Amino acid sequence: MNKDFFEALSLLQKENDIDAETLIESVKSGIMKAIKKDYPNSENISVEIDPESGKFEMKILKEIVEGEPEDPDNQISLDEARTISKRSRVGGVCEIKLNPAKFGRVAAQNAKQSIKKDIKDKEREKLLEQYKDKVFRCVPATVQKVEPNTLNAVVTIDKNEVYFIRKEQIPGEVLKPGDVIQVYVVGTSAPDKKPSIRISRTHRELVKRLFEKEVPEIYDGIVEIKAISRVAGARSKIAVTSNDPNVDAIGACIGPGKSRISAIINELNGEKIDIIQWSEDPAEFIARALAHAEVLSVEVYEEDERKECKVIVPDDQLSLAIGNKGQNAKLAAGLTGYRIDILPEHPVQKDDGEEEEE
């Protein structure tokens, strides 16, 4: 039985690519939990696993006492102890060996599940260590294959395969094997799933990381990104400011001949990008955020945690300010953090004399 156990242990080590010592500790932990379930009141349990000598033993340790034990779970009488070992003495410890088969299928399953969880935790730790400098970063990924029905893809990052689900891909984007794309590493998978990293091309932070890659002034801290709002695949708005009066923040982001902004737009599959000059004045910032619409006035209301504003625009600019399906207003609200109510300069009069928005 021990031979079979150690062969299974060796196979488990190879399949999960973890060192023998770590695996043995995981196995011990699983077996201890299984024994504890059958002997919940036993305080001293010993599990020994030594692949070199082929030793695999599990025991319950009990204190040897004179007469009838007060705590049968942790004590044993001298007479009973001597049936196990003739060298037993009062005050000593009696080792009661357990047969692994005694635990039955349920106990064995508990041990197996515990071992799997421990191994998965180790795998996650290993993955986190490998990707700790990539989490919340933008990294290149090569598309290996695309599932024709779901359009989910498999990509490689540093020779590791990563599953890339469709909802994290840019809407309208068609990936093909061999494509090299930039992805944002969101983090690692949920605890109940196989350890993996989660990547996205719809996350707004991807836009920020792409600007850091393309614009040296942002990477160096001369130009600062203050806020980002995004509808992936359609449009993004990004607010920037310069920490050097001699550097134009918007010009730096656009680049010579629009080279920098063009590279980012191409990477994002043609997604439009509005670059806004950030302002400490909320009214001024809100007006800029509604570009490319002209804004006549902005009234800001702040109460407790509520931040709202009323914006007046020329009559012929109302549709532009709101945008298709409200997209421009939504992006401006996301960029500024204000709920924006957009009104025309001359509301249409109703027959009863009440005003009506155009």
VENSUL-V808565 format. One record per residue. RES is the residue in one small letter. PSI is psi in whole degrees, -180 to 180 (none if undefined). NEAR is the number of other C-alpha atoms within 10 Angstrom. D_LAST is the distance of its C-alpha to the last C-alpha in Angstrom with 2 decimals. Layout:
((RES PSI NEAR D_LAST) (RES PSI NEAR D_LAST))
This chain:
((m -41 9 83.79) (n -38 13 83.38) (k -45 12 83.56) (d -40 9 80.76) (f -47 13 78.69) (f -28 18 79.05) (e -42 13 78.34) (a -37 11 75.09) (l -43 17 74.33) (s -41 14 74.93) (l -42 12 72.64) (l -38 16 69.87) (q -44 18 70.27) (k -42 11 69.93) (e -34 9 66.96) (n -1 14 64.97) (d 51 12 66.30) (i 157 15 67.19) (d 155 10 70.43) (a -40 15 73.26) (e -44 11 73.35) (t -42 14 69.68) (l -45 21 70.10) (i -40 18 73.24) (e -38 15 71.54) (s -42 21 68.72) (v -44 22 71.32) (k -46 20 73.28) (s -42 16 70.23) (g -43 24 69.47) (i -39 25 73.07) (m -42 17 73.30) (k -39 17 70.28) (a -43 21 71.89) (i -42 25 75.21) (k -30 16 73.56) (k -38 14 71.95) (d -27 12 75.41) (y 68 13 77.14) (p -24 11 74.50) (n -2 12 77.10) (s 127 18 78.94) (e -21 12 78.47) (n 106 14 80.26) (i 136 16 79.30) (s 131 17 80.41) (v 123 17 79.17) (e 127 12 80.98) (i 118 17 79.89) (d 99 12 81.89) (p -32 17 81.38) (e -44 7 84.36) (s -10 7 86.90) (g 19 12 85.13) (k 127 12 85.08) (f 100 16 82.54) (e 148 15 83.35) (m 136 20 81.61) (k 156 17 83.37) (i 131 20 83.06) (l 127 20 85.07) (k 144 24 86.91) (e 136 22 89.11) (i 124 23 92.74) (v 160 20 94.05) (e 134 13 97.36) (g -158 12 97.39) (e 128 13 94.39) (p 140 15 91.02) (e -28 11 88.66) (d 85 12 85.61) (p -24 13 86.35) (d -27 17 83.09) (n 2 18 84.18) (q 157 21 87.93) (i 143 24 90.88) (s 155 21 94.47) (l -41 23 97.21) (d -44 18 98.93) (e -37 16 95.83) (a -35 24 95.04) (r -18 15 98.55) (t -19 10 97.93) (i -43 13 95.25) (s 125 14 97.18) (k -15 11 100.75) (r 7 10 100.06) (s 140 19 97.67) (r 151 18 98.34) (v 134 16 96.95) (g -14 13 94.12) (g -171 14 93.37) (v 132 18 90.49) (c 127 26 90.76) (e 114 19 88.65) (i 107 16 87.68) (k 143 14 86.55) (l 144 15 83.81) (n 122 11 83.61) (p -32 15 80.15) (a -22 10 80.61) (k -29 11 80.87) (f -22 17 77.15) (g -178 10 76.39) (r -41 10 73.31) (v -47 10 70.80) (a -40 21 72.06) (a -39 18 72.17) (q -39 15 68.57) (n -44 18 67.54) (a -43 22 69.32) (k -43 17 67.72) (q -40 13 64.19) (s -43 21 64.93) (i -44 21 66.30) (k -43 17 63.23) (k -44 16 60.93) (d -42 19 63.06) (i -41 22 63.16) (k -39 18 59.39) (d -41 15 59.00) (k -39 18 61.35) (e -41 18 59.45) (r -41 19 56.21) (e -42 14 57.98) (k -42 14 59.29) (l -44 15 55.86) (l -39 18 54.31) (e -41 11 57.14) (q -36 12 56.59) (y 11 17 52.83) (k -29 13 52.69) (d 2 9 51.93) (k -19 16 49.21) (v 134 18 47.13) (f 24 16 43.71) (r 169 20 44.52) (c 125 24 43.52) (v 153 18 46.42) (p 143 14 47.16) (a 140 23 47.70) (t 126 21 49.26) (v 125 21 48.09) (q -46 17 51.16) (k 158 18 49.81) (v 126 19 46.69) (e 122 11 46.88) (p -32 8 45.73) (n -46 6 44.35) (t -22 10 42.58) (l 10 16 42.07) (n 149 18 43.45) (a 161 20 45.59) (v 125 18 48.75) (v 161 24 48.91) (t 135 17 51.73) (i 116 13 51.52) (d 45 12 54.88) (k 4 9 56.64) (n 135 9 55.20) (e 135 16 53.20) (v 133 19 49.82) (y 130 15 47.68) (f 100 22 44.11) (i 154 17 41.81) (r -41 17 38.93) (k -15 13 36.17) (e -1 17 37.20) (q 156 22 37.00) (i 128 20 34.01) (p 133 16 31.87) (g -10 10 32.81) (e 136 12 35.90) (v 110 11 39.15) (l 146 18 42.22) (k 147 13 45.66) (p 133 13 49.15) (g -19 12 50.16) (d 139 14 46.69) (v 117 16 46.79) (i 158 16 43.59) (q 131 20 42.66) (v 153 25 42.05) (y 127 26 41.35) (v 107 21 44.07) (v -38 19 42.39) (g -154 18 45.70) (t 166 18 48.28) (s 167 14 48.03) (a 152 11 48.11) (p -29 12 51.64) (d 5 8 52.29) (k 169 9 51.72) (k 132 13 53.90) (p 128 19 53.61) (s 166 19 51.20) (i 152 21 48.56) (r 130 19 44.84) (i 157 27 42.91) (s 148 22 39.27) (r 4 26 37.16) (t -14 20 33.82) (h 138 20 34.61) (r -26 19 32.69) (e -21 20 36.07) (l -41 22 37.11) (v -44 26 34.75) (k -46 18 36.39) (r -35 20 39.87) (l -39 23 39.21) (f -37 22 38.19) (e -36 20 41.37) (k -41 15 43.37) (e -25 19 41.94) (v 104 18 41.48) (p -34 14 44.80) (e -32 21 43.19) (i -45 22 41.33) (y -38 14 44.52) (d -8 10 46.48) (g 4 13 44.06) (i -44 17 43.24) (v 135 23 39.59) (e 135 18 38.05) (i 118 20 35.25) (k -31 16 33.42) (a 153 17 30.81) (i 139 21 29.71) (s 140 24 26.82) (r 139 24 27.07) (v 99 19 25.83) (a 133 21 29.15) (g -13 18 29.22) (a -69 16 25.72) (r 149 18 25.20) (s 150 21 26.73) (k 134 25 25.97) (i 128 25 29.07) (a 128 23 29.55) (v 158 21 32.84) (t 157 20 34.94) (s 136 20 38.31) (n 4 13 41.38) (d 118 12 43.05) (p -17 9 41.73) (n -2 7 43.25) (v 126 14 41.27) (d 114 17 37.69) (a -47 25 36.13) (i -43 19 33.46) (g -38 13 36.05) (a -38 20 38.56) (c -35 22 36.23) (i -43 19 35.41) (g 164 15 39.09) (p 126 10 41.00) (g 28 8 39.43) (k 23 12 36.79) (s -40 12 39.74) (r -49 19 38.99) (i -34 24 35.31) (s -40 16 36.16) (a -39 16 38.91) (i -43 20 36.63) (i -42 16 33.93) (n -41 11 36.77) (e -32 16 38.14) (l 22 24 34.80) (n 38 16 34.64) (g 8 15 32.06) (e 131 18 29.60) (k 148 20 27.35) (i 123 19 27.96) (d 126 17 26.05) (i 120 22 28.54) (i 139 23 27.19) (q 118 19 29.30) (w 149 25 29.76) (s 144 15 29.68) (e -21 7 31.19) (d 113 8 28.42) (p -43 17 25.72) (a -43 18 22.90) (e -41 15 24.16) (f -42 19 24.67) (i -42 27 21.17) (a -42 22 19.75) (r -36 21 22.25) (a -23 27 21.58) (l 9 27 18.01) (a 139 18 19.67) (h 24 14 19.06) (a 147 20 15.75) (e 137 17 16.16) (v 130 22 15.82) (l -41 12 16.03) (s 156 16 17.20) (v 124 20 18.18) (e 122 14 19.47) (v 135 16 21.87) (y 125 12 23.20) (e 123 10 26.42) (e 121 7 28.39) (d -121 5 31.35) (e -1 6 30.31) (r 130 10 26.57) (k 112 14 24.61) (e 163 17 20.93) (c 155 18 18.62) (k 126 17 15.31) (v 131 22 13.99) (i 129 21 12.03) (v 158 22 11.21) (p 150 16 10.76) (d -42 15 7.55) (d 1 13 9.52) (q -2 18 10.65) (l -49 20 7.89) (s -38 17 9.26) (l -41 18 12.65) (a -41 28 12.62) (i -42 21 11.85) (g 166 17 14.14) (n 122 10 15.42) (k 29 9 15.58) (g 14 12 14.62) (q -45 17 17.85) (n -43 24 17.23) (a -40 22 15.95) (k -44 19 18.85) (l -40 23 21.34) (a -40 28 20.39) (a -42 20 20.82) (g -35 18 24.10) (l -42 24 25.28) (t -24 23 24.74) (g 9 16 25.34) (y 145 20 22.34) (r 122 18 19.63) (i 123 23 16.45) (d 113 15 13.27) (i 126 20 10.63) (l 150 20 8.09) (p 158 21 6.59) (e -39 19 9.42) (h 90 14 8.19) (p 147 13 5.86) (v 136 14 5.92) (q 133 12 9.39) (k 166 10 10.85) (d -33 8 14.35) (d 7 6 16.14) (g -8 8 14.82) (e 152 9 12.76) (e 147 12 9.52) (e 137 13 6.45) (e 149 14 3.75) (e none 14 0.00))
